[in-house]
């Protein structure tokens, strides 16, 4: 009888990941559609000044969630796909709680840092905006266990629970004396409930047996992955924080709306990539490289269609719902949608490098893209504001994808994951 790991590493058909990917796409697709509508509803419910503050706090939460996850979602996918659980769950709990406590203490105890990125925002508001962090970290990493085990329906349930709670919060916001406060507090409660539900569905119970042996292996894979996630998060959200730091906070609402419309492009690529990564982990080196090459060609074919569809839909939504309140969005959309489409191209290549434990090569490309993004933001935001940030995103994502293509094409022998 074969072991779970041997079964996991048995050859698969060249498109086996598409079935699981389509299930994840269905779950994430319905989730993203509803989250998109909820984001638009929030933009309508809040006054422009409050929505800009909400977008700033949300960007900060998302950045912390990615940078402080310590690679937990990817790490959970990797080890669970190889039949490794047990101590993994305990490690995920430790990461979620420890990282969250650290960032909240820093925000509380270092006012200079807080004042740099959140000028004129009271400390209590910043803490409330970041308070869902431990629950969102746990929910994301434990949800990866559901994906790795093929339980996409249970994964979809957690997504719909979060959206259902958000709907309830927004529905009751109209009667609240302070709408922004109600939305932020409601988000905290919803994230806590979703994290508990995800832990129950994943049957993730912290077990310390074998943890001492597991931690070095987890760190070996998790540390480079954590840096990679942090770089990606900064690449995606640093522009919002820099808009605030350069005194352009009033433009954050329009910029956040433009990016919310653009990021729907990532719905398909992110959903398929999650299943694709699990499939690559289970494949031998040569098969994994061949599968990544085919997936990359598919992504190239879809890039132009994703740009055209994303821009058309984004313009329609803006025209009918937000043209009067956020007229600047029309000028931003071509840049933001183009940036999203260009970055989506690189997802299969990034998955291949991560699945072969070549995260350092992946990280080198991502750091170069982030460096270009930061340099262009510092150069362009003072004079062009949000449009400069959008232009910086387009150029840096194109550069990032180009570098990944070069690294993948030049790679020959990769490091085979140890069994």
N, C-alpha and C positions, 0 to 999 in steps of 0.2 A: 504494500500500500504506500502510495506516495505521501510525503509530508505536505502540510499546507504551503510551505514556501516553494517546494518543488512544483506543486500544482499552480501556484501563482506565477511561476517562471516558465511554465509550459508555453509552447508556441501558440500564438493566436492568429486569427485571420487578419488580413491587412486592414480591414475596416471594422474590427470588433469594437473599437472605441466609439464608433459613430452611434451605435445603439444606446450605450450608456450616456454618451454625450447628448443625444436627442432627448433623453429623459431628463437630464439635468437642464437642458435648454428649455424644456417645457416648464419645469419648476421655476427656473430663474426668469424665463420669459414672462410668465404671469406675474411673478414677483416684481420684476423690473417695470413692467407696464403699470402696475398699481403704485409702486414707489414713485414712478415718474409723475403720475397723476397727483399723488399726494404732495410731491414737491411743488408742482404747479399750484395746487390748492393752498399750500402754505404761503407761496409768493402772493397769492390773491388775498389771503386772510390778513397777513401782516402789512403794516405800513412799510414803504420802501426803506426807511431808516432801520426799522426793527428787522426787516428781512435781511438787510446787509449784515447786521450783527449776528443774526441766526446763521447766515451762510459762513461768516467768519468762524464762529464757534463750531459749526459742523465740520468745516475744513480742518480745524485744529484737532477735533476728535478723530477724524479719519486719519490724519497724519500720525497721531499718537498710536492709533490702533494698528497701523501697519508697521511703524518703526519699533514699537514695543512688543510686538507679537513674538519676537525672537524666532521668527520662521515657523511658528507653531502650526498654522494650517497646512503648509507644505510638508513639514516634518511629520504631521499626523497622517497625511496622505501617503507619504513615502513608506513609513514603517508599518502602517496598517495594511497597505497593499502587499507587503511582504510577509504578512501573517504575524506581525509583531504587535501585541497589545500589552496587557499586564501593566508594567511599569510606565508605559507610555501615557496612560491616563493620569497617573500621579504627577508626571512631569508637566503635562498640560495645565493642570490645576495650579501647580507651583508657579509656572510662568505667568499665567493670567493674573493671579493675585499679587505676586511680587512686583511685576512691571507696573501695574496700575498704582500700587501704593507709592512706588518711587516717583512717578510723574506727578501725582497729585501733591506729594510733599514738596517737590521742586517748585511747582506753580505757587504753592502756598507760602513757601519760605524765601523765594527769590523774586522780590517785587520788581527788580530792574528788568528781568527777563519778561515778566508779565507786562510791564509797561511798554516794552519795545514792540511787542506784537499785538497787544490789546490796549492801545492808548485810550484813556478815558473810559475804559470798561471796568466797572467795580470787580474786585477780586471774587466776590460771592457769585457773580454771574459767570465768570470764567470757570470757577470750580463746578458750578451746576452744569455748565456745558460739557465739561470733561467727566462728570460723575458716572456716566454709563460705561466708561472705559473697561472696568473689570468684567462686566457682564458681556459686552460685545466681544472682548478677546476670547472669553470662554466659549461663547456661542459659536464663533467662527471656527475655532480649533476643534471643538467637539463635533460640529457639523461635518468636518472633513472625515471623521470616522464613519459617518453614515454614507458619504459618497464612496469611500474606499470599499465598503462592504456591499455596495450596490443597492442600498436602501434609499433610492431617490424619492420614493413617495414620502417616507418619514422626513427626509430633508425638505421636501416641498411643504410639509405641514409646519415646520418651524418658520419657514419664510412667510407663510400665510398668517401664522399667529402674530408675527411682528407687524405685518401690514394691517391685520384686523385691529390690533391694539392702537396703531397709529390713526386709523380711521376713527376710532372711538374718541381719541384725544382731540383730533381736529373737529369732530362733530360737536364736542362740548366746549370748544374754544370760544365760540361766538358768544357764549354766556359768561365768559371769564372776564374779570375786571382788568387783568393784565394778560393779554394773549400770548406774548412771548414767554413770560414766566410759566404759563400753563403748558405750553408746548414743550419747553425744556424739561419741566418736572415730569410731564407725561411720558416723554421719551425715556427717562430714567426708569420709571416703573415698568414700561413695556419691555425694555431690554433685560431687566432683571427676571421677568416672567419667562421670556424666551430662553434665556440661559439655563434656567432650571428645567424647563421642558426639554431642551436639547440634551441635557445631561441624562435625563430619564430615558429618552428615546434611544440614545446611544449606549445606554447601560454602562456609562462611564463612571466607575467607582475607583477612587484613588487607592491604589494598592502599592505599598512600598517594597514588597518583596521583589528583589532583583533591581531595585532602583539604582543602587550604587554601581552596578555593572552597566546599566543602561545609560546613565548620564554621560559618561565619556563619549560613547558612540553618538548620542543625541547631540552633544556639543560639536562633535566633529562635522556632522552634517548641518546642524542648526545654526552655528555661528555664521558661516558664510551666507546661508540662506537668510538669516536675520538681517545682515548687512544689505543683502540684495533687496529684501522687502522694504527696508528703511529708505534705500536710495529711490526705489520706485515710488514710495509714498511722498517723499520730498519732491520728486519730479512732478508728481500729479498735483500737489497742493501748495508748494512753496510760493508759487506766484500769488496766491490769495493772501498769504501772510506778508509778502513783500508789498503788495498793493496797500495793505494797512500800514506797514512800516514807512512807506514813502508818502503817506498822507493822502492816499487815493481810496480810502475806505468806502466813500460814497459810491464808487464804481463796482464794488464787490458784488452787489445784488445782480446787476446786469451780467457781469462776468460769470457768476455762478449759474445763472439761468442759461447762458449760452453753453456752458460746459455740461450742464445737465441734459440739454438737448443733444449735445454731441456724443456724450458717453453711452447713449443707447446703441451706438455702433459696436461697443464692446460686449454687448449682450450675447451675441452669437459666439464670438471668438473666445470669451472668457468661459462660457458654458462648455463648449467643446474641448477647450484646453484642459479643464479639470479632469475629464474622462481620458483625454489623450495622455496626460501625464501618468496616470495610473497604468495605462496600457504600456507606455514606454518602459516604466520601471520593470515590468514583467517580461520584457523582450530581451533577447541577446543583443549585443552591440550592433552587429551588422543590420539586423532587422529593424532595430530602433532608428538607426540613421536613415535607412531607406524610407521608413514610415514618416519620419520628420520631413524628409525632402518632399514627399508627396503632399503632405499637409501644407507645407510652405507654398508649393505651387498653387494649391487650391486657394490659399489665403490671398495670393497675388491676383488671382482671377476675380475674387470677390471684392477687392479693395475699391475699385472704381465704382462698382454698384453700391457698396456701402456708403461711399462719399455722396453719390448722387441721391440715394434714398434718404440718408441722414439729413442732408442739406434741405431737401424738399419738404420733408416732414417738419423739420425744425422751423423753417420759414413759415409754414402754414400755422403751426401752433403759436409762434410769436405774433403773426399778423392778427389772428383772431382773438388772442387772449391777453397779449402783453405789449402791443405796439404803442399804446398810449403811455403806459407806466415805465417801460424800459425800451425806449426807441433805439438805444445804442446796440441792442442785441443783434440787429440785422447786419451791422458791420463786423461783428465778432464771429458770427456763425461759420462763414467759409473757412476761417482760420482754425477754429476749434474742431469742427467736423473733419477737416483735413488732417489735423494732428491725430485725432482718434483713429482715423482710417489707416494712417501710416504706422502707428504703433501696433495696431492689430495684426499687421503683417508679420511681425516678429515673434508672435506668441508660440508657434510650433518650434522655432529654433531655441527659444528660451526654455521651453519644456524639455527639449532633448538634452541640453547642457545640464539642467537641474537633475534629470533622471539618471545621468551618468556620473553624478557627483563632480561635475565640472563647474560648480557654482562660482569659483573664483574667476574663471573666464567670462562667465555671464556677468559677474559683478563689475569686472573691468570695463565692459561695454556700457553698463548702466551708469557707472560713475562718470565716464566720459560724457554721456548724454546729459546727466544732471549738471555737470560743470558747465557745459555749453548753455543749458537752460538758465542757470543762475547768472552767468555772465551777461547773457542777452537781456534777462529781466532787469538787472541793475542798470544796464545801458539804456533800455527802451522805456521802462515804466515812468521815469521822471518826466519824459517829454510826451509820451504817447498813452500813458495810463494803461487801461485794460486792453486796448488794442495791441500795445507793445507786448504785454504778457501773452496774448494769444499768438502773436507772431513768433515769440520765443518758443512756445510750445511746439508749433509746427516744425520749426527748424531743428529743435533738439530731438524730437521723436523720430524725425527722418534720419538724423545722424545716428541715433541709437539703433534703429532697425538696420541701417547700412552696416554698422560695425558688427552686429550679430550675424548678418549674412556672410561677411568676410571671415569671421572666426569659424563659423560652421563649415564653410567651404574649405578652409585651410586645415581643419582638424582631421586627423587620421586615426590615431590610436587614442582612445579615451580610457579613463580609469574605470575599470569594471567594479561595480558595487560588491562589497564583501557579503557573503551569505551568512 
